[in-house]
């Protein structure tokens, strides 16, 4: 990988090996995004409760990634600094992915095994716990994975490396979201929700194993940490790391503010799109408090809405996949900032379109347009930040930066979920529904703020 303290340039095959683990990670994460709503709603989760369950992501992100990032900077093992976390996170998350869709079965087993009458919402509690485990383990893997870029890739290839991660995110999401709809369209076979989660668990495990086997980490003292400085790194507290993080450059604070509003806007779509597809596009009323027989009446419409959501996410991530490398190339020519601002503007326009229309074809096209912004979000903020990272602190820096990804999700999971829960309307005389489309208006405003902040960032030449 390196010689005389200089990292060798990555070949295309090395970039592909490097990105395969993130393919598996995103595959699992995409299943969690698309299908957690239908699973938890069937167990009795209202819009606000669903939002609270989603708090698993931001809380584990804000706590786990900074801690694991700092720990990975100091880890010494035969597998290296980052790979133990990549592999461990993948294996534990995969186990939870198997259990999550079977929460009702697990609750029934506990009842039969113990003879104890558990509360009615036991299955929902089990599902919520599994989501927390999935999110925590994804964060265990994701922070050290991002830190691998400055660990093993030359600085001049940072943008390309992050673009390959963006490519893997797009491709992993396309395959994850598109498999069930494709099987239904091509062969008339409807893949069960359980089977889709099992597929995600397998992809996460195998993809991460491949990356861990094919990417050799650089030795610590060859990536900028001198032997005499190693003890200082070990003794550094989180608060010291946080102080040094913001002391890297005045531009770092701007990048963090940009990232904060970017991810409010992004998660407004990610968290609520499937519910929007089912309840707004396919006009399925809220089913959290109805009888099982009533749920059966809307089963086909719910399944159609879920499949439509999967198709839209597949299109969204296919566009991300197709433009990921071109965005990296364009950013190297025209600067990260300019390309990122234009990409965010395309996402804003797509959001506004989805707020005003309920036509499935139009929504699918607009999701494709939004995929341009997503490709940029997955790569360029990290490339902008990487210019200011000191060697040897990559893991802790990426972990702290994740706070500005995870923190915004708290806003979305609480205030935006609360807003939707307060915006109900009657469907006939027997049902209610919610204005799920309001999430796109909130998201568009936040993305606009992010674009304005990005305009003020001064990148290194």
Beta strands, then each sheet from edge to edge (+ up, - down):
strand 1: 2-3
strand 2: 6-7
strand 3: 424-427
strand 4: 431-434
sheet 1: 1+ 2-
sheet 2: 3+ 4-
end
